[in-house]
Amino acid sequence: MAALTQEPALLPEPKSLYDLPYEALEAWLRERGEPAYRARQIFHGLYVRRAPSIEALTDLPKALRAALKEAFVLDRPTEVARDVAPDGTIKLLLALEDGEMIETVIMRHRYGPSVCVTTQVGCRIGCTFCASTLGGLKRNLRPGEIVAQVLAAQRLLDAEGVRLGRIVVMGIGEPFENYDATVAFLRIVTDPRGLGIGQRHITVSTSGIVPRIYDFAELGLQVRLALSLHAPTDELRTRLMPINKKYPLADVMTAAKAYVEKTRRRITFEYILLGGVNDRPEHARALAELVRPVFSLVNLIPYNPVPERPYVRAPEPDIRRFRAILEDAGIVVTRRREHGTTIAAACGQLRARHAVPLTVRLGAAGVPSER
């Protein structure tokens, strides 16, 4: 397993024990005169045994557990709501310590389950088709709050005797606007002494934060990168994704090409098909011309309608025609398998549906109230 070659800046004042990559935990222990093997014990306890509390790390001396409890907490988000689809997709609405809510989705595949995690509370990118941006950005998540989502998913799967094998960082928020926390999260969940998720089994999606695409390429990761295009021209992309004003297509595609050249890894271009908006034959031909110079594939995404947004799903014949035009032009095309369409599976929809003051639903202890 390849190691990360560039260590991100440790976020200030880690609050949760889940915030700490292995090396940071080792450093914390070393400063207190503890032997190095304690870090391995802690990682095994947190991520293999999935201890529910610091006190449950019973192979540690009492004095060390007391020191850990004084310095850190464990992020254990409260489950506020759960939607389960006939295909086995599970969508969790989780309340964080401060009452803010995020979504995490467990999806079933023939090769095993994957989890889609959130990196921010809300989003400020402003994509006009997306539920995640409703209400704007509240705050970034800490690394441990992202890690805790993976653990929440794995605990559910533990009851089935199933191991989580893949992660997609495609939930609420823009991962590259919370870059250091996202990279720290990747270091934690891929560490073989803990969860040991293979880097090639993780995909990080960005709307096109150009400077961070270059930064990410320098890390030497085997993580997959997906880039949300959703339009083949600046005029249309700016209308759908206001971030295009800051990072227009020419800059995004230059960064994508540089990423491929640096990493030797194929990039995925995500393309949501909106009926009558970006799904015409001329859009397909323009998209083929745009992506052809880059070692890539195009992932077509049928739209999950959002009631607050004015868009509709592209009709099935139009989706097939769009794909055929791309393939005839020599473009590698996949179609995203749809999960949980009966449970409002688009990012942010469950959160938006429950967007009433949490004091109505949560008691003072952060657990669901009886009201």
C-alpha positions as CSV (number, residue, x, y, z in Angstrom):
1,M,0.0,0.0,0.0
2,A,1.5,3.3,-1.0
3,A,2.0,5.8,1.7
4,L,1.1,9.5,1.5
5,T,4.3,11.3,0.4
6,Q,3.3,14.7,1.6
7,E,2.0,15.2,5.1
8,P,-0.8,17.8,5.4
9,A,-0.6,20.5,8.0
10,L,-2.2,19.1,11.2
11,L,-5.4,20.9,11.8
12,P,-5.2,23.2,14.9
13,E,-6.1,21.6,18.2
14,P,-7.4,18.2,17.3
15,K,-10.4,17.6,19.4
16,S,-11.2,13.9,18.7
17,L,-9.0,10.9,18.9
18,Y,-10.3,10.2,15.4
19,D,-8.7,13.4,14.2
20,L,-5.2,12.0,14.6
21,P,-3.4,10.2,11.8
22,Y,-1.1,7.5,13.1
23,E,2.1,9.6,13.0
24,A,0.4,12.4,14.9
25,L,-0.8,10.0,17.5
26,E,2.7,8.6,17.8
27,A,4.1,12.1,18.3
28,W,1.5,12.8,21.0
29,L,2.4,9.6,22.9
30,R,6.1,10.2,22.5
31,E,5.8,13.7,24.1
32,R,4.4,11.9,27.1
33,G,7.0,9.3,27.3
34,E,4.8,6.5,26.1
35,P,6.3,3.6,24.0
36,A,5.6,3.7,20.3
37,Y,3.6,0.5,20.3
38,R,0.8,2.2,22.2
39,A,-0.2,4.0,19.0
40,R,-0.7,0.6,17.3
41,Q,-2.8,-0.6,20.3
42,I,-4.9,2.6,20.0
43,F,-5.4,2.3,16.3
44,H,-6.3,-1.4,16.6
45,G,-8.8,-0.6,19.4
46,L,-10.4,2.3,17.5
47,Y,-10.6,0.9,14.0
48,V,-10.4,-2.9,14.3
49,R,-12.2,-3.5,17.5
50,R,-14.2,-0.3,17.0
51,A,-14.2,0.6,20.7
52,P,-17.2,2.8,21.6
53,S,-15.2,4.9,24.0
54,I,-11.7,5.7,25.2
55,E,-12.5,3.9,28.4
56,A,-13.1,0.8,26.3
57,L,-9.5,0.7,25.2
58,T,-8.9,-1.7,28.0
59,D,-5.4,-2.9,26.8
60,L,-4.1,0.6,27.8
61,P,-3.0,1.5,31.3
62,K,-5.5,3.4,33.3
63,A,-3.3,6.4,33.5
64,L,-3.0,6.6,29.7
65,R,-6.7,6.2,29.2
66,A,-7.2,9.1,31.7
67,A,-4.7,11.3,29.8
68,L,-6.5,10.5,26.5
69,K,-9.9,11.3,28.0
70,E,-8.5,14.6,29.3
71,A,-7.1,15.5,25.9
72,F,-9.7,14.1,23.4
73,V,-13.2,12.9,22.9
74,L,-14.5,10.3,20.4
75,D,-16.8,11.6,17.6
76,R,-19.9,9.5,17.9
77,P,-22.6,11.3,15.8
78,T,-26.2,10.6,16.8
79,E,-28.5,9.0,14.3
80,V,-31.5,11.3,13.8
81,A,-33.1,9.5,10.8
82,R,-32.6,6.5,8.6
83,D,-34.0,5.7,5.2
84,V,-33.7,2.2,3.7
85,A,-34.4,1.5,0.1
86,P,-35.5,-1.8,-1.4
87,D,-32.1,-2.2,-3.1
88,G,-30.4,-2.1,0.4
89,T,-29.2,1.5,0.2
90,I,-29.2,3.1,3.7
91,K,-29.2,6.8,4.1
92,L,-28.3,8.1,7.5
93,L,-29.0,11.6,8.9
94,L,-26.4,12.2,11.6
95,A,-26.3,14.9,14.2
96,L,-22.9,16.2,15.3
97,E,-21.9,17.4,18.7
98,D,-23.0,20.9,18.0
99,G,-26.4,19.8,16.6
100,E,-25.5,20.4,12.9
101,M,-26.6,17.6,10.6
102,I,-24.9,15.6,7.9
103,E,-25.7,12.7,5.6
104,T,-23.9,9.5,5.1
105,V,-25.0,6.8,2.6
106,I,-24.3,3.1,2.5
107,M,-24.6,1.6,-1.0
108,R,-24.6,-2.0,-2.1
109,H,-22.6,-3.3,-5.0
110,R,-21.9,-6.8,-6.4
111,Y,-18.3,-6.3,-5.1
112,G,-19.4,-5.3,-1.6
113,P,-20.7,-2.2,0.2
114,S,-19.4,1.3,-0.1
115,V,-20.0,4.5,1.9
116,C,-20.5,8.0,0.7
117,V,-19.2,10.5,3.2
118,T,-19.8,14.3,3.8
119,T,-16.9,16.8,4.3
120,Q,-18.8,20.0,5.2
121,V,-22.1,21.0,6.9
122,G,-23.8,22.5,3.9
123,C,-21.9,23.8,0.8
124,R,-21.2,27.2,-0.7
125,I,-20.4,26.1,-4.3
126,G,-24.0,26.9,-5.3
127,C,-24.7,24.3,-8.0
128,T,-28.2,25.1,-9.1
129,F,-29.3,21.5,-9.4
130,C,-28.1,20.3,-6.0
131,A,-29.8,20.0,-2.6
132,S,-26.6,20.2,-0.7
133,T,-26.3,23.9,-1.2
134,L,-29.7,24.7,0.3
135,G,-29.0,26.9,3.3
136,G,-25.4,27.5,2.3
137,L,-22.2,26.5,4.2
138,K,-22.3,26.2,7.9
139,R,-18.8,24.9,8.7
140,N,-16.1,22.4,7.7
141,L,-15.9,19.0,9.3
142,R,-12.9,17.9,11.3
143,P,-11.1,14.8,10.1
144,G,-12.6,12.8,12.9
145,E,-16.1,13.8,12.0
146,I,-15.5,12.4,8.5
147,V,-13.8,9.2,9.9
148,A,-16.8,8.8,12.3
149,Q,-19.1,8.5,9.3
150,V,-17.1,5.5,8.0
151,L,-17.2,3.9,11.4
152,A,-21.0,4.5,11.7
153,A,-21.4,2.7,8.4
154,Q,-19.0,-0.1,9.4
155,R,-20.8,-0.7,12.7
156,L,-24.1,-1.2,10.8
157,L,-22.3,-3.6,8.5
158,D,-20.7,-5.4,11.4
159,A,-24.1,-6.7,12.3
160,E,-24.3,-8.4,8.8
161,G,-20.7,-9.7,9.1
162,V,-19.7,-7.6,6.1
163,R,-16.6,-5.4,5.7
164,L,-16.8,-2.0,4.1
165,G,-14.5,-2.0,1.1
166,R,-14.9,1.3,-0.7
167,I,-15.4,5.0,0.1
168,V,-16.6,7.8,-2.1
169,V,-16.0,11.4,-0.8
170,M,-19.1,12.7,-2.7
171,G,-21.5,13.7,0.0
172,I,-22.5,17.1,1.2
173,G,-19.8,19.8,0.7
174,E,-16.8,20.4,-1.5
175,P,-13.9,18.2,-0.2
176,F,-11.2,20.5,-1.7
177,E,-12.6,23.5,0.3
178,N,-11.9,21.4,3.4
179,Y,-8.6,20.1,2.0
180,D,-6.4,19.5,5.0
181,A,-9.2,17.7,6.8
182,T,-10.0,15.6,3.7
183,V,-6.3,14.6,3.3
184,A,-6.0,13.8,7.0
185,F,-9.1,11.6,6.7
186,L,-7.6,9.7,3.8
187,R,-4.4,9.0,5.8
188,I,-6.4,7.7,8.7
189,V,-8.8,5.4,6.8
190,T,-6.2,4.0,4.5
191,D,-3.7,3.2,7.3
192,P,-3.2,-0.6,7.3
193,R,-2.9,-0.6,11.1
194,G,-6.6,0.5,11.3
195,L,-9.4,0.3,8.8
196,G,-7.0,-0.4,6.0
197,I,-9.2,0.8,3.1
198,G,-7.2,0.5,-0.1
199,Q,-6.4,3.8,-1.7
200,R,-7.6,2.6,-5.1
201,H,-11.0,1.9,-3.5
202,I,-11.5,5.5,-2.6
203,T,-12.8,8.3,-4.9
204,V,-12.7,12.0,-4.1
205,S,-14.9,14.3,-6.1
206,T,-14.4,18.0,-6.7
207,S,-16.4,20.7,-8.5
208,G,-13.1,22.0,-9.9
209,I,-11.1,23.9,-7.2
210,V,-8.1,24.3,-9.6
211,P,-5.3,25.0,-7.1
212,R,-6.2,22.0,-5.0
213,I,-6.2,19.7,-8.1
214,Y,-2.5,20.5,-8.5
215,D,-1.9,20.1,-4.8
216,F,-3.7,16.7,-4.8
217,A,-1.6,15.5,-7.7
218,E,1.6,16.2,-5.6
219,L,0.5,13.8,-2.8
220,G,1.4,10.7,-4.8
221,L,-1.9,9.0,-3.9
222,Q,-3.5,6.1,-5.6
223,V,-6.9,7.6,-4.7
224,R,-9.3,8.1,-7.6
225,L,-10.2,11.7,-8.5
226,A,-13.6,12.6,-10.0
227,L,-14.2,16.1,-11.4
228,S,-17.8,17.4,-11.8
229,L,-18.2,18.9,-15.2
230,H,-22.0,18.8,-15.9
231,A,-21.6,21.1,-18.9
232,P,-19.3,21.3,-22.0
233,T,-19.3,25.1,-22.3
234,D,-18.5,28.0,-20.0
235,E,-21.8,29.7,-20.5
236,L,-23.8,26.6,-19.5
237,R,-21.5,25.5,-16.8
238,T,-21.5,28.9,-15.2
239,R,-25.3,28.8,-15.2
240,L,-25.3,25.4,-13.5
241,M,-22.2,25.8,-11.4
242,P,-21.3,29.4,-10.4
243,I,-17.8,28.1,-9.4
244,N,-17.1,28.2,-13.1
245,K,-16.8,32.0,-12.9
246,K,-13.7,31.6,-10.7
247,Y,-12.3,28.5,-12.3
248,P,-13.5,28.4,-16.0
249,L,-13.4,25.3,-18.1
250,A,-10.0,26.1,-19.7
251,D,-8.3,26.2,-16.3
252,V,-10.2,23.2,-15.0
253,M,-9.2,21.1,-18.0
254,T,-5.6,22.2,-17.9
255,A,-5.5,21.2,-14.2
256,A,-7.1,17.8,-15.1
257,K,-4.5,17.1,-17.7
258,A,-1.7,18.1,-15.4
259,Y,-3.1,15.8,-12.7
260,V,-3.2,12.8,-15.2
261,E,0.3,13.6,-16.4
262,K,1.6,13.8,-12.8
263,T,-0.1,10.8,-11.4
264,R,-0.5,8.5,-14.5
265,R,-4.0,7.9,-13.2
266,R,-7.2,8.3,-15.3
267,I,-9.6,11.0,-14.1
268,T,-13.3,10.6,-14.1
269,F,-15.5,13.4,-15.4
270,E,-18.9,13.4,-13.8
271,Y,-21.9,14.6,-15.9
272,I,-25.4,14.9,-14.5
273,L,-28.0,14.7,-17.3
274,L,-30.7,17.4,-16.9
275,G,-33.7,17.1,-19.2
276,G,-33.6,19.7,-21.9
277,V,-30.7,21.6,-20.3
278,N,-27.4,19.7,-21.0
279,D,-28.5,16.5,-22.6
280,R,-28.8,17.5,-26.3
281,P,-26.7,15.9,-29.0
282,E,-24.8,19.2,-29.4
283,H,-23.8,19.0,-25.8
284,A,-22.6,15.4,-26.2
285,R,-20.5,16.3,-29.2
286,A,-19.0,19.4,-27.4
287,L,-18.3,17.2,-24.3
288,A,-16.4,14.7,-26.4
289,E,-14.2,17.4,-27.9
290,L,-13.6,18.8,-24.4
291,V,-12.5,15.6,-22.7
292,R,-10.7,13.8,-25.6
293,P,-7.2,15.3,-24.9
294,V,-7.3,14.0,-21.3
295,F,-6.9,10.3,-20.2
296,S,-10.3,10.0,-18.7
297,L,-13.7,8.5,-18.6
298,V,-17.1,10.2,-18.5
299,N,-19.5,9.0,-15.8
300,L,-23.1,9.8,-16.8
301,I,-25.5,10.4,-13.9
302,P,-29.2,10.3,-14.3
303,Y,-30.6,13.2,-12.2
304,N,-32.4,12.6,-8.9
305,P,-35.0,15.4,-9.0
306,V,-34.9,17.8,-6.0
307,P,-38.2,19.5,-5.3
308,E,-36.6,22.9,-4.6
309,R,-34.8,22.9,-7.9
310,P,-36.3,23.5,-11.4
311,Y,-34.7,20.6,-13.2
312,V,-36.0,17.2,-14.4
313,R,-34.4,13.9,-15.2
314,A,-33.4,13.4,-18.8
315,P,-35.6,10.9,-20.6
316,E,-34.1,7.4,-21.0
317,P,-33.9,7.6,-24.8
318,D,-32.0,10.9,-24.5
319,I,-29.6,9.3,-22.0
320,R,-28.9,6.4,-24.4
321,R,-28.4,8.8,-27.4
322,F,-26.0,11.0,-25.3
323,R,-24.0,8.0,-24.4
324,A,-23.9,6.6,-28.0
325,I,-22.6,10.0,-29.3
326,L,-19.8,9.9,-26.8
327,E,-18.8,6.3,-27.5
328,D,-18.9,6.9,-31.2
329,A,-16.4,9.7,-30.6
330,G,-14.1,7.2,-28.8
331,I,-14.8,8.4,-25.3
332,V,-14.9,5.8,-22.5
333,V,-18.3,6.1,-20.8
334,T,-19.9,4.6,-17.7
335,R,-23.3,5.1,-16.3
336,R,-23.6,5.5,-12.6
337,R,-25.7,2.8,-11.0
338,E,-28.6,4.4,-9.2
339,H,-29.0,3.7,-5.5
340,G,-31.9,4.5,-3.3
341,T,-34.1,6.5,-5.7
342,T,-37.1,5.8,-3.5
343,I,-35.5,7.5,-0.5
344,A,-34.5,10.9,-2.0
345,A,-31.0,9.7,-2.6
346,A,-29.6,13.0,-3.9
347,C,-27.1,14.6,-1.6
348,G,-28.7,16.9,1.0
349,Q,-32.3,15.8,0.5
350,L,-32.7,14.0,3.8
351,R,-31.0,16.8,5.6
352,A,-33.3,19.4,3.9
353,R,-36.4,17.3,4.8
354,H,-35.4,17.5,8.5
355,A,-34.3,21.1,8.4
356,V,-36.2,22.2,11.6
357,P,-34.5,23.3,14.8
358,L,-32.7,20.4,16.3
359,T,-33.8,21.4,19.8
360,V,-37.2,20.1,18.7
361,R,-35.8,16.7,18.0
362,L,-32.7,16.3,20.2
363,G,-32.6,16.3,24.0
364,A,-29.9,18.1,25.9
365,A,-27.8,14.9,25.9
366,G,-27.8,14.9,22.1
367,V,-30.2,11.9,21.8
368,P,-33.6,11.9,20.0
369,S,-36.2,13.4,22.2
370,E,-39.6,11.8,22.8
371,R,-41.5,14.8,21.4
